Amino acid sequence: MSSDRVDAESTVSGNQANIPARIRRELDIDDGDHLRWQLEGDGSVRVQVVQQWTGTFADFDGYDGEEATDVATDHDAWSVDVE
């Protein structure tokens, strides 16, 4: 084992390992985030945190068009030919 600094440890149980709270806080890891694992040639492991957006419309600022809309009526009429 190398003499590198150890920031935290966890135990593997049933092919799963907990991420220590200190590491989660430092890297801002939250539920739904993904971890990308890369095995380095020297046997070390590199982990990249891919943070989950808060929702499908997380960056949606709303309708900025010129026409007024009636959401209840317009929603149901999308892609429907009304004659």
N, C-alpha and C positions, 0 to 999 in steps of 0.2 A: 504494500500500500504506500502511496506517495505521502510526502509531508505537507501537501497542500492544505490550506485552511478549510475547515469544515464549518459551514454556516448553519446547518441543521441536519437532522437525521429523521428517517421514518422507517417503519417496518412494513414489509410486503405481506399481504394476507389475501389468499385466493386470487393471485395474479393482479392485485390492486395495491397501490401504495398511496398513502395520504401525502398531500403537499403540506409541509409544516406551515402554520399560521404566519410565522415571521416572513417566510418566502412569499406566500400569497399576498400579504400586505405590501411588501417591497416591490413586487412585480405587478401589483394591481390585478391579480387573477380572481375572476368571479365565476359564478355558475354559468355554464353555457360557453365559456371560453374554450378554445382548442389548444392543445399542446402538440407541437411538431418535434419529433425526436430524430436526432442524427447521431449515429455512432461514428466517432472519429477513429482514425487509424491507430492512435495510441491507446485505444480502449476507453477513452473518456466519452461522455455523452453530452451533447449540446441540445438544449431545449429552447424552442422559440414559442412565445405566447402569442396566440392569434385571438384577439379580443372580439367577442360577439357583439354585434350591434344590439341596441336595446329593443329593436323591433323592426318590422318590415318598413315602416314609414318613419324611421328615426330622423331622417334628414328632410322630411317633407314639411314645407313651410305653409302649405295651403294653396288654394286656387288664387292665381294672380291675373285672371283674365278680365276682359272688358264686359262680358255678358253676365247678367245675374243668372243664377242657377237655382233650380228646385231639386235638391238632392233626392228626395223621396221619389219623385216622378222620373227624373233623368237617369237615376241609377238603374231602374228596371227597364228602361227603354234602350239601353246600350246594345248595339248589334241586332236590334229588332226593327224590321221594316214596318213602319206604321203608315197605313194608307187611309 
